[in-house]
């Protein structure tokens, strides 16, 4: 299943591409409707193609990864070990 796409105008595309990280997308009233992370911003070592390949691999093997709870547990343990 492919993800839905939203076509943005040239100005919005330029603003998102210029971002150095996640961008809040708001409607005309200022209500947050999405958070967008540019596919390749200056600090990202990955290309659009590499990210899409990783997404596709994750879709094919959903049990191969770790849950958010498992990742958080690992990070908490690592932080405790550093103290």
Secondary structure, 3 states (H helix, E strand, C coil): CCCCCCCCCHHHHHHHHHCCCCEEEECCCCCEEEEECCCCCCCCCCCHHHHHHHHHHHHHCCCCCCCHHHHHHHHHHHHHHHC
